[in-house]
Amino acid sequence: MKLTIISQYKFNNGKVFLNPLGSSKKYTIDAKKLAISISEKHFDFRGLDKDIISYKKWYENGWGESVPFYLSTLDGKYEDAGFNFNDVHKKVLAGYADKDEFPSELIPNSETVYELKNDIDQNFSRKDILVNRRTTYIPQGSRLKYSDISHILLDGFDKLSKFRTIDNQKNPLNALVNFGPSLDVYVVVYSVEGMDEGIYRYDLVNKNLLQIDNKADRKEFQEALVGQPAPLTSSVSVIYVSDIKRHQWRYRHERALRGLWIDTAKVTNELLWKLASLAITPHITPAFRDSRILGLLGLPADLSYLPVYAVSFKGSEKNHE
């Protein structure tokens, strides 16, 4: 976007007034020196040929392409900037819900259900977690037991479960207060003592594992993880999948996809802290053959779902009480 500064870089009370070529829209900028510095490539000069050198770094750092976007945000106005922001939130979210129903998590039916129970009493310090926190390319360690998986999932997804209550999913007003709202959790069981091999969906509300497939081929999941070897040695792989409709209903701006990765990282971090407390070293990756992994999970490869992260691990490499 090529811009021309009106009135030959006229400054008024420390502000610069800009007018894009071919547009009636105007911009007001407080950062005087920044506006001058970017003029060399993005503005037509109207008699001003100095005061540029101090901001040459902007381009040297490769940020020049972001200037038009930066300028377009300077006069942005938010509907909820006033004291009546609560009323604005209610009005906007109610309007969303009137046009399109507030989407909630869909839980599949299953004949094989494992009810999770936390029978492990664990004591650990923050120091233990920090010392043990690490990742690996090829998970090693002891074979996991069903009681281990129950403990890990209940603790590692405790925060996500609290935000995934039935009431929270029914009320559109709760869309502003959430934690991983679009994420579905799949647990691929390769070899766990006391559990059948297979692919499971974690029901975060009822704290159950629902089997959706009785096969979990290590080689197939290795291929789905673009050849990474973690599935070949792991006991389980936990896969985070975003239901795009649930994500898009809440986030309606150009930063929505970036927000999805950040949000998923926060959720994944809860599981990683739990694994570290047990001296379990996992493999973590956001790299998938998307259509391949979605097919293995029984999901359509039509962009309605997006695999985001996979965490694969075995049991502890140390002896725990």
C-alpha positions, 0 to 999 in steps of 0.5 A: 500500500503506497501512502502520501502524507498530506500537507507535506508531512504536517505535524499537529501536536506531535501527530502525523496525518497520513492519507493512502493513495486512492482512498479517503481513509486517513491515519493519525500517527503519534510515532513521528520519527517512525513515520518519517523513517519509513517514508523512504520506501513507502511514502512519496516525499513532499519536500522532506529529505532528512530525519531518516537515518535513525530508523533505518533499522526497521528495514534492516530487521526485515520489518518493512513489509509489516508497515502497511498493516501497522499503519492500518491498526493505529486508528482502530476502535474497539466496541468494548473500549468503554465502561459499558463493555459488559453490555457490549459483550452480551449484545455481540455474543447474543448476535453471534448466537442468533445467527449461528448456534454456539457450537459445543464438543461432540462426543462419539458413542463407544461400546468400550469405555474406560473410566479414569480414576486417580489412585496415585498419591504423588508428592513432588516439588517445583524443583523436581519438575524443573529438573526433570523437564526435557524432551526426546526424539525417541521415548524410552522408559518403563511400560505404562499401566492403566493406573498411570494413564488415568493419573496422567490424564486426570491431572494433565487435563484437569484445567482443560476439563474445568473449562469444558463443563456442560454449562460452560459450553451451553452459554455463549457469554462464556465464549470470552472466558475459555481455555482450549475451547476448540480442542479435542483430545485423542489418546492412541494406545500402543501398549499399556498394561490393563488397556486394549490397544486402540484409538480413544477419545478423551471425554473431558466432561465425564473423565472417560476414554472412549474407544473409536478404533481397536487398532493402533498401528505404530508404523501408520502413526509414524508415517502420519507424524512425517516419519518421526520415530516416537510412535515406534517406542512409545506406550501412547500418543496424545493428539490435540485436534482443533474443531475449527467451527468452535474456534472460528465462532469465538475468534473472528479476526486475522490473528485467529490461526496464530491464537489457536497455536498459542492456546494449544501450547498453553494446554499442552504445557499442562500435560508436559508439567505433569509428565515432568513430575513423573520423570517421563521424557516425552516427544513433542511435535506439531508436524503431521501429514494432516489428512493422514492423521485425520483419517486414522482418527476417523475425522474428515480431511476437509479443513473442518478439523486441524491436528495441532500437537502430538505428545508421545511417551512411555513410562518413567525412566526412574523408579517412583514410589 
